[in-house]
Amino acid sequence: MGNSCLTVSGLNLRSNMTPPFPASEQTTFKWTIDGFSSLLNKSEGWTYSVFEIMGLNWFRYLMLNLKDKKSGDENEYVSMRLGLSKSSMKPSTVVEACFKFMIYDQSYGKHHEYPVKHNFETASTNAGIACMIPLNILKQQSSGFLVGDTCVFGVKFIKVVTAKANMISETHFVWKTNNFNEDKTYTWNVQDFFALKNPGYSPDFKIGGYNW
């Protein structure tokens, strides 16, 4: 498959779709960053690339944080995130994905792999790994990750399944007591459950002569 190249503020970002399996689908996105030192001098540690993969009509974006930090640790780390474009998400759809973040060893072939499993949906559109590797180790010439001011990152998809999200019913059971002649059940059907951003409350209902 073909390569694409984009130069932004002195950076040369090249993406490469590696050969797929089966032949009809792409499974790996490889991201080559030329001029890596220029990226480190940016005021923001985030950069990203957008791509389409697996023959689906939605986009994922790959973000790279080169200046992440752990609490109480002054070292800088590399973090990566992968997201599904909100414009491609539907409230009724869940995308179940298993994938690996990759940092390629260009000298010795000892690549770093970080497996991730995540369900992408309207309420959770991205996933990632924080503090994958210390930045000072990435920059060491002996590590093989940085060669000629070029680093190569990637994401490899193991499984991607698109499924319909089930409408979830929240049911409150009322146990029989001496005050009730029979068991009572109130069922609350919640539409677009995964789109909820704030706590939701059911309408008032009456059981056993009491308002709940």
C-alpha positions in Angstrom: 0.0 0.0 0.0 1.1 3.6 -0.5 2.8 6.0 1.9 1.8 9.5 2.6 3.9 12.4 3.7 3.1 15.7 5.5 5.4 18.4 6.6 4.3 20.7 9.5 6.5 23.3 11.2 9.7 21.5 10.2 8.3 18.1 11.0 8.0 15.4 8.4 5.3 12.9 9.4 5.0 9.8 7.2 2.4 7.2 7.6 2.6 3.7 6.2 -0.1 1.1 6.0 1.7 -2.2 6.3 0.6 -5.3 4.3 -2.7 -6.6 5.8 -4.2 -10.0 6.7 -6.4 -11.0 5.1 -5.5 -9.3 1.8 -8.7 -7.2 1.8 -8.1 -5.4 5.1 -5.5 -3.2 6.7 -4.6 -4.0 10.3 -1.5 -1.9 11.1 -0.9 1.9 11.0 2.8 2.8 11.2 3.6 6.4 12.0 7.2 7.7 11.1 8.2 11.0 12.6 11.2 12.7 11.0 12.7 15.6 12.8 11.9 14.2 16.2 14.0 16.8 18.0 11.8 19.6 16.6 8.8 17.9 18.1 10.4 18.0 21.5 10.8 21.7 21.2 7.1 22.4 20.7 5.3 24.1 23.5 2.7 21.3 23.5 3.6 17.7 23.9 0.7 16.4 21.8 0.6 15.7 18.1 -1.7 13.5 16.1 -2.5 11.7 12.9 -5.8 10.7 11.5 -6.3 7.5 9.5 -8.9 5.0 8.3 -8.4 1.3 8.8 -10.1 -2.1 8.8 -12.5 -1.2 6.0 -14.9 0.6 8.3 -16.4 4.0 7.7 -15.0 5.8 10.7 -11.7 7.3 11.7 -9.4 6.8 14.6 -6.9 9.4 15.7 -3.5 8.6 17.2 -2.0 11.1 19.7 1.5 11.1 21.1 2.4 12.8 24.3 6.1 13.2 24.6 6.1 15.1 27.9 3.9 13.1 30.2 4.8 12.8 33.9 4.0 10.6 36.8 3.0 12.0 40.1 6.1 12.7 42.2 8.4 11.8 39.2 10.3 14.6 37.4 11.1 12.3 34.4 9.2 12.8 31.1 7.4 9.9 29.5 5.9 9.0 26.2 2.2 8.3 26.2 -0.1 7.3 23.3 -3.9 7.4 22.9 -6.2 6.1 20.2 -9.6 7.5 19.6 -12.7 7.0 17.4 -14.0 10.1 15.7 -17.2 11.3 17.4 -18.8 12.0 14.0 -18.5 8.3 13.2 -20.1 7.1 16.4 -23.7 6.3 16.8 -25.6 5.9 20.1 -26.7 2.5 19.1 -23.3 1.2 18.2 -20.3 -0.2 20.2 -17.0 -0.9 18.6 -15.1 -3.6 20.4 -11.4 -3.3 19.7 -8.2 -5.2 20.7 -5.0 -3.6 19.5 -1.4 -2.9 20.4 0.5 0.3 20.6 4.0 -0.1 19.0 7.3 1.7 19.5 9.6 0.3 16.8 13.3 -0.6 17.4 14.8 0.4 14.1 18.2 -1.1 14.9 17.6 -4.5 16.6 14.0 -5.3 16.0 13.1 -5.4 19.7 9.9 -3.5 19.4 8.0 -2.4 22.5 4.3 -3.6 22.4 1.5 -2.4 24.7 -1.8 -4.4 24.4 -5.1 -2.5 24.9 -8.7 -3.7 24.9 -11.4 -1.1 24.8 -15.1 -0.7 23.8 -15.5 2.6 21.8 -18.9 4.2 22.3 -20.4 7.6 22.5 -19.6 7.9 26.2 -16.0 6.6 25.8 -14.4 7.5 22.5 -10.7 7.0 23.3 -8.2 4.8 25.1 -4.5 4.9 25.8 -1.4 4.0 27.7 0.1 6.6 30.0 3.9 6.8 30.6 4.8 3.9 28.3 8.5 4.6 28.2 10.8 7.3 29.8 11.7 9.9 27.2 15.4 9.7 28.1 15.5 6.0 27.3 13.7 6.6 23.9 16.3 9.2 23.0 19.3 6.9 23.8 21.1 5.9 20.6 21.7 2.4 22.0 18.0 1.8 22.4 17.4 1.7 18.6 14.2 3.8 18.9 15.7 7.0 17.7 17.8 6.7 14.5 18.8 9.8 12.5 16.3 12.0 14.4 13.5 9.6 13.3 11.1 7.6 15.5 8.5 5.1 14.3 5.3 4.5 16.3 2.3 2.4 15.3 -0.9 0.7 16.3 -1.7 -2.9 15.3 -5.3 -4.1 15.4 -5.9 -7.6 16.6 -9.7 -7.6 16.5 -12.4 -5.0 15.6 -16.1 -5.9 16.0 -19.0 -3.5 15.5 -22.0 -4.4 17.6 -25.4 -2.9 18.4 -25.6 -1.5 21.9 -28.5 -3.0 23.8 -31.1 -0.8 25.4 -30.7 -1.2 29.1 -33.6 -1.5 31.4 -33.1 -0.5 35.0 -35.5 -2.5 37.2 -36.3 -1.8 40.9 -37.6 -4.9 42.7 -40.0 -4.4 45.6 -40.0 -7.4 47.9 -43.3 -8.7 49.3 -44.2 -7.6 52.9 -47.3 -7.8 55.0 -48.4 -4.4 53.6 -48.5 -5.8 50.0 -50.9 -8.3 48.6 -48.5 -9.2 45.7 -45.1 -8.5 44.4 -44.7 -5.2 42.5 -42.1 -4.3 40.0 -41.3 -0.9 38.4 -39.4 -1.0 35.2 -37.6 2.0 33.8 -36.6 1.9 30.2 -33.6 4.2 29.5 -33.1 5.3 25.9 -29.6 6.0 24.7 -28.1 4.8 28.0 -24.5 5.3 26.8 -25.1 8.9 25.8 -25.9 9.9 29.5 -23.5 12.4 30.8 -25.2 13.3 34.1 -27.1 11.3 36.7 -30.6 10.5 35.5 -33.7 10.1 37.6 -36.9 8.0 36.8 -40.4 9.5 36.9 -42.2 9.2 40.2 -44.1 5.9 40.7 -46.5 4.5 43.2 -46.3 1.0 44.8 -48.0 -0.3 47.9 -49.7 3.0 48.5 -46.4 4.9 48.6 -44.9 7.3 46.2 -41.3 6.5 45.2 
